[in-house]
Amino acid sequence: MNQSRLTTTALTALRIVLGFLFAAHGWQKFNEWTIAGTQASFAKMGVPAAGLVAPAVAVLELAGGVALILGILTRVVAALLALDMLGALFLVHAPAGIFAANGGYELVLLLAAAAFALALTGAGRLSLDRALFGRSNSRLAALT
């Protein structure tokens, strides 16, 4: 397998798995915890403007996860998700140490790094970004 195929496979796998995880967390905020419950949890954790941030994060994670799976607006969505996870790291998880079992930051750090990698690389060949914006003369080619 040549490097191009390996890169395509790696980016596609990363995008789909990361998108699935973010979508699952967004879905959880809507359906399992509810938005009101998420707002209350965020407020208890000291997240500023929890009433506004909780629904915004829920929408970002759900819709952003789906966007990553499809590979649409990947760089923008991935950058926003990386910032989302950095906020979770610094506002909530850092004081608990590394391990997620103790409320630590290992998962949010990994999700932030993976999202940051996609923000830098883009979605790859097997994506809607490539299909829609991949022509070299496209004004939106930077999205790919």
N, C-alpha and C positions, 0 to 999 in steps of 0.2 A: 504494500500500500504506500503510495507516495505521500509526501508531506502535506500537500493540498487536501487530499482526502482525509488524512488524519486530523488536520485542523478543522475541516468541515464537520467531521464526526464529533470531535471534542466540543466545538462550539454549540453544535446542535444538542448534544447530550447535556451540557451545562445549562443551556437556555431552558430546555424542557424540564429538567429536574428542579432548577431554581424557580422557574415559573410555577410549577406545581406546588412547591413549598410555600411560596408567597401567596398564591391563590388560596391554599388551604388555611393559612393564618388569617387572611382577610375574611374568608367564609366563616371561620370560627368566631371572629369578632361580630359578624352580623347575626349568625344563627345560634351558636352555642352560648356565647356570653351576652349577646344583644348589644346594640349600640349604647343603650343606657348603662348596662353593666360595664362595658368597656370604658365609658366616660368615668364612671365611679372608680374603677380600678386605676385608670390613669391619674385621676385626681389624688387618690390615696398614695400613689407612687411619687407624687410631686411633679407630674408632667404639667408644664405651664399651659393654660388655656385648654384644659382637658376636654371641655365641652365641644370645642371646635376641632381639636387635634384628633380625638378618637374617631369620629366619622371620616375625617380626611384620610387618616392612616388606613382605616378599614377599606375605603374605596381604592386607595393607592395599591394596597397589597392584593386585593381581589382582582381589580381591573389590570393592574400592572403585571400580576402573575399570568393572567390570560394573554396579555400583550407579549410577554416574554415567550410563552409557549408558541405563539404564532410567529414571533419574530417581527413584530410591528412596532416602530418607534423605539427600538431596543435601546439605543444609546441614551435617549432622554429618560425613558422609564427606568432603566438600570441605574442611572445616576440618582434619580429621585429615591429609588429603593435603597441605594447605598447610604444616602443621607438619612433616610428613615431609620436604618439599622444603627447608624452612628449616634443618632439621637437616643435610641433605645439603650445603646451601650453606655453612653455618658450620663444620661438622666436616670437610668434605672439599674442596670446590671453591673456596672464597674465596681461599686462598693462590695458586692458579694463575691468577688474573686473570679477565677477562671471558669470553674465547672458549672454547667447548666443545672445539674442536680441540686446545687446550692443556690440557684437563682443567678448564677454567674453569666459571664458574657461570651462563652465559647461559641454558642450557636449564632448569636447576633454578629459577632466578629466574622465568622465564616460566611454568613449570608452577605455581610457588607463587602467582604473581599471578593466574593463571587460576582456580586452585582457590579462592583467597581471594574472587575476584569471585563465584563460584558460592555460596560460603558466605554471602555477604552478600545475594545476590539470590534464591537458591533455584533450583529446577529449571525453573520456568516452567510454562506451560499444558500442554504436551505431555509429561507425565511421570506416573509412577505416584504420586508425591507428591501431585500435584493431584487425581488420580482417587481416591486413598485418603483424603487428609486435607484436601482443599480446601473442604469445607463450612465456612461461617463459624461454625457452632456446634460444630465439632469441637475437642476439647481439644488435638489435635495439629496444628491449623491453622498454628502457627508454623513447622512443618517445610516448609510450602510457601512 
